[in-house]
Amino acid sequence: MRRAARVDDNQKEIVTALRKVGATVRVITQGDGLPDLLVGFRGRTVLMEVKDGGKVPSAQALTEAEQKFHDEWRGGSLVVVNSVEAALQSLRPAGGGQ
């Protein structure tokens, strides 16, 4: 039997900020290493793993299952964010322009 996935305290704030700038956001927190958010913005898709930036770095580490998912992922953008600022930054194209 699977355990319910734990949701970081800042996830709601991040989701709200992403939606405010026009992103489509689906919360897909399920555990088993799957990232927390599926985000669509300006034709791009980004998978986001949310960590609580208010916690010590060791408490923000990926779980074993999350690390395995990251290591095996062969798709588009997959990022770890720990703040609204980091989430919004991850929506910017690699060249820095908008």
C-alpha positions in Angstrom: 0.0 0.0 0.0 1.4 3.4 -1.0 1.8 6.2 1.5 0.2 9.6 0.7 2.8 12.0 -0.7 3.9 14.8 1.6 3.2 18.3 0.3 5.8 21.0 1.1 4.5 24.1 2.9 5.4 26.4 0.1 3.7 24.4 -2.7 0.4 26.3 -2.6 2.2 29.7 -2.8 4.3 28.5 -5.8 1.2 27.2 -7.6 -0.6 30.5 -7.0 2.3 32.5 -8.4 2.7 30.3 -11.4 -1.0 30.6 -12.3 -0.8 34.4 -11.7 1.7 34.7 -14.5 -0.5 32.7 -16.9 0.9 29.1 -16.4 -1.3 26.1 -16.5 -0.5 24.1 -13.3 -1.5 20.6 -12.4 -0.6 19.2 -9.0 0.5 15.6 -9.6 2.0 14.9 -6.3 1.7 11.1 -5.9 4.9 9.9 -4.3 7.0 7.2 -6.0 9.4 9.9 -7.1 7.1 11.6 -9.5 7.6 15.4 -9.4 5.0 17.6 -7.7 3.8 19.9 -10.5 3.2 19.7 -14.2 3.5 23.2 -15.6 2.7 24.5 -19.0 3.8 28.0 -20.0 4.2 29.6 -23.5 4.4 26.4 -25.3 6.8 24.7 -22.8 6.2 22.0 -20.3 8.2 21.9 -17.1 8.0 19.2 -14.4 8.7 20.7 -11.0 9.8 19.1 -7.7 8.9 21.5 -4.9 11.1 21.6 -1.8 10.6 24.0 1.1 13.3 26.6 1.0 12.7 27.5 4.6 14.1 24.2 5.7 17.8 23.3 6.1 19.5 22.0 2.9 19.5 18.4 4.1 15.7 18.5 4.5 15.4 19.8 0.9 17.3 16.8 -0.5 15.6 14.6 -3.1 14.3 11.3 -1.7 15.8 8.1 -3.1 12.7 7.7 -5.4 12.9 11.3 -6.6 16.6 11.0 -7.4 15.9 7.8 -9.3 13.2 9.6 -11.4 15.6 12.5 -12.0 18.4 10.2 -13.1 16.1 8.3 -15.5 14.1 11.2 -16.9 14.7 11.6 -20.7 11.9 14.1 -21.4 11.8 17.9 -21.2 12.6 20.3 -18.4 12.7 18.8 -14.9 13.6 21.2 -12.1 13.8 21.4 -8.4 12.4 24.7 -7.0 12.4 25.9 -3.4 10.8 29.3 -3.8 8.4 31.3 -5.9 11.4 33.1 -7.4 13.0 29.8 -8.4 9.7 28.5 -9.9 9.3 31.6 -12.0 12.9 31.6 -13.1 12.5 28.0 -14.3 9.9 29.2 -16.8 12.3 31.5 -18.6 14.0 30.1 -21.7 17.6 28.9 -21.4 18.9 32.1 -23.0 17.4 34.3 -20.3 14.9 36.1 -22.6 11.2 35.9 -22.3 
